[in-house]
Amino acid sequence: MSIKAEIMNTLKHEILTLALKPGTILSETALSERFQISRTPLRDVLKQLALESYTDIYPKKGNIVSYIDLESVEQITYLRSTLEKEILKDLSSQLLLTGVHELKDILERQKEAIGHNDIDSFLNQDDAFHRALYRLAGREFLWNLIQQSNVHYLRYRRLHMLKTEKLAGIWKEHQSLLELMVHKETAKIGPLIHHHLREDIHSLDFQENFSEYLKK
């Protein structure tokens, strides 16, 4: 892996995990010293981060970690809920026992993450669960496509899951979704997916508690 790719991955990880909070100035001088790299390749990295919405470029301020755009989050959750309603309905008629066991294993690991209050592990298993649904339905291409425009949603989701009781609620909904598929109760899938992905997107409580992270 090239040094530019390593720096890119490091900065993306720090932005997505909120180690670099929205509004943080990414100083070329500081980054050059930190990574021991000249400014020319560093500018290529910063340009790519801006193209992928990890950062914004402001006159006189320079490169700033982008604020979370709730409009972008709403669009992603709308897209995912629309797709996943159909994906789960399709799976209800074609999910094999091996697929059921795979999903149950993921949910077991997610439950363990809750017990250890390990948000990073929980989020990884959350992604694993939904990615598996897309793959088992033959729609993994769509999952990968969504991930390309996910920077605002992933940070919103991390903030959204800071409370342990929220993690437990999400895990229970995953359990319910799996049970609905197994029992072919397709009529109940749509409302549960909508609640699972979109219920809190317009929460005033969220917007008030994390206003400093959000795009005005």
C-alpha positions as a printed Julia matrix, in Angstrom:
216×3 Matrix{Float64}:
   0.0     0.0    0.0
   1.35    3.44  -0.92
   2.02    6.08   1.72
  -0.78    8.23   0.26
  -3.24    5.34   0.55
  -2.19    4.72   4.16
  -2.67    8.38   5.07
  -6.04    8.41   3.28
  -7.25    5.35   5.18
  -6.01    6.75   8.5
  -7.76   10.09   8.05
 -10.97    8.44   6.83
 -10.99    6.17   9.88
 -10.43    9.09  12.24
 -13.22   11.1   10.6
 -15.7     8.21  10.59
 -15.0     7.35  14.24
 -15.25   11.06  15.16
 -11.68   11.1   16.48
 -11.52   14.05  14.08
 -14.73   15.91  14.85
 -16.71   17.9   12.28
 -15.26   21.38  11.97
 -11.7    20.31  12.77
  -9.16   22.14  10.62
  -6.78   19.81   8.79
  -3.61   21.86   8.68
  -1.26   20.95   5.85
   1.7    21.86   8.06
   0.54   19.69  10.97
  -0.34   16.74   8.74
   2.96   17.01   6.88
   4.83   16.83  10.17
   2.65   14.04  11.54
   2.98   11.75   8.53
   6.47   12.87   7.5
   5.37   13.6    3.95
   5.79   16.6    1.69
   2.86   18.87   0.95
   2.48   17.91  -2.72
   1.29   14.28  -2.15
  -0.57   15.42   0.97
  -2.6    17.85  -1.12
  -3.62   14.95  -3.37
  -4.96   13.15  -0.28
  -6.85   16.22   0.92
  -8.31   16.79  -2.54
  -9.63   13.21  -2.63
 -11.1    13.51   0.88
 -13.0    16.6   -0.26
 -14.27   14.8   -3.37
 -15.66   12.02  -1.17
 -17.32   14.51   1.28
 -15.03   13.72   4.23
 -13.88   17.32   4.21
 -14.94   20.71   2.87
 -12.62   23.44   1.62
 -13.29   26.96   2.87
 -11.57   30.17   1.69
  -8.98   31.37   4.23
  -9.7    28.39   6.54
  -8.55   25.59   4.28
  -9.56   21.95   4.75
 -12.25   21.36   7.39
 -13.72   18.0    8.45
 -17.23   18.12   7.01
 -20.21   18.62   9.27
 -22.81   15.85   9.24
 -25.41   16.61   6.59
 -28.76   15.28   7.82
 -30.25   15.71   4.34
 -27.67   13.26   3.02
 -28.45   10.92   5.93
 -32.16   11.1    5.16
 -31.54   10.25   1.5
 -29.39    7.23   2.41
 -31.89    5.91   4.96
 -34.72    6.36   2.44
 -32.75    4.43  -0.17
 -31.79    1.66   2.22
 -35.27    1.23   3.68
 -36.79    1.05   0.19
 -34.24   -1.53  -0.95
 -34.2    -3.61   2.2
 -37.98   -3.99   2.32
 -37.8    -5.75  -1.03
 -34.6    -7.64  -0.23
 -36.05   -9.14   2.96
 -39.3   -10.01   1.22
 -37.32  -11.8   -1.5
 -35.24  -13.62   1.12
 -38.37  -14.83   2.88
 -38.99  -17.21  -0.01
 -35.39  -18.22  -0.72
 -33.33  -18.04   2.5
 -31.52  -21.33   3.05
 -30.72  -22.84   6.44
 -27.04  -21.96   5.97
 -28.05  -18.32   5.55
 -30.15  -18.45   8.71
 -27.19  -19.83  10.67
 -24.88  -17.16   9.25
 -27.24  -14.38  10.32
 -27.72  -15.93  13.78
 -23.93  -16.1   14.24
 -23.63  -12.41  13.4
 -26.39  -11.56  15.87
 -24.64  -13.59  18.58
 -21.44  -11.59  18.05
 -23.47   -8.38  18.11
 -25.04   -9.41  21.41
 -21.58  -10.05  22.86
 -20.52   -6.56  21.77
 -23.44   -5.09  23.71
 -22.35   -7.01  26.81
 -18.88   -5.48  26.53
 -20.28   -2.05  25.56
 -18.02   -2.27  22.5
 -19.56    0.18  20.04
 -16.95   -0.42  17.33
 -17.57   -4.17  17.36
 -21.33   -3.61  17.44
 -21.15   -1.31  14.41
 -19.0    -3.82  12.54
 -21.54   -6.57  13.19
 -24.39   -4.23  12.28
 -22.75   -3.75   8.89
 -22.06   -7.49   8.65
 -25.74   -8.3    9.25
 -27.07   -5.94   6.61
 -24.3    -6.77   4.13
 -25.15  -10.46   4.52
 -28.8    -9.73   3.71
 -27.8    -8.02   0.47
 -25.34  -10.8   -0.44
 -27.76  -13.64   0.34
 -30.33  -11.94  -1.89
 -27.77  -11.52  -4.7
 -27.68   -7.72  -4.21
 -24.18   -7.14  -2.8
 -23.39   -4.77  -5.68
 -26.06   -2.42  -4.31
 -24.56   -2.63  -0.8
 -21.13   -1.69  -2.15
 -22.65    1.16  -4.14
 -24.31    2.61  -1.04
 -21.02    2.5    0.88
 -19.48    4.95  -1.58
 -21.75    7.77  -0.34
 -21.97    6.86   3.32
 -19.7     9.28   5.21
 -22.52   11.37   6.71
 -24.71    8.38   7.56
 -21.92    6.43   9.27
 -21.09    9.32  11.6
 -24.77    9.96  12.31
 -25.17    6.28  13.16
 -22.2     6.31  15.54
 -23.62    9.27  17.47
 -27.05    7.65  17.38
 -25.74    4.48  19.08
 -23.87    6.01  22.01
 -26.46    4.73  24.5
 -26.3     1.02  25.41
 -30.1     0.73  25.48
 -30.14    1.9   21.85
 -27.82   -0.96  20.92
 -30.11   -3.47  22.6
 -33.11   -2.1   20.71
 -31.34   -2.39  17.36
 -30.27   -5.96  18.14
 -33.86   -6.93  19.01
 -35.06   -5.47  15.72
 -32.45   -7.53  13.86
 -33.74  -10.61  15.68
 -37.3    -9.74  14.72
 -36.38   -9.19  11.07
 -34.76  -12.62  10.92
 -37.8   -14.25  12.54
 -40.17  -12.53  10.1
 -38.13  -13.86   7.17
 -37.98  -17.38   8.56
 -41.74  -17.43   9.18
 -42.46  -15.67   5.86
 -44.44  -12.88   7.55
 -43.7   -10.45   4.73
 -46.5    -8.0    5.57
 -44.72   -7.03   8.79
 -41.29   -6.51   7.22
 -41.93   -3.09   5.65
 -43.05   -1.28   8.83
 -40.22   -2.8   10.89
 -37.53   -1.85   8.34
 -38.91    1.69   8.21
 -38.72    1.95  11.99
 -35.31    0.28  12.09
 -33.64    2.64   9.63
 -35.67    5.86   9.62
 -37.53    6.31  12.9
 -35.07    8.73  14.54
 -33.77   10.67  11.55
 -35.85   13.76  12.41
 -35.41   13.47  16.18
 -35.2    16.91  17.78
 -33.44   15.31  20.74
 -30.63   14.13  18.46
 -30.33   17.5   16.74
 -30.18   19.34  20.06
 -27.66   16.99  21.7
 -25.28   16.91  18.74
 -25.86   20.3   17.13
 -22.12   21.07  17.06
 -21.61   18.05  14.75
 -24.32   19.0   12.25
 -24.33   21.05   9.1
 -26.32   24.24   9.66
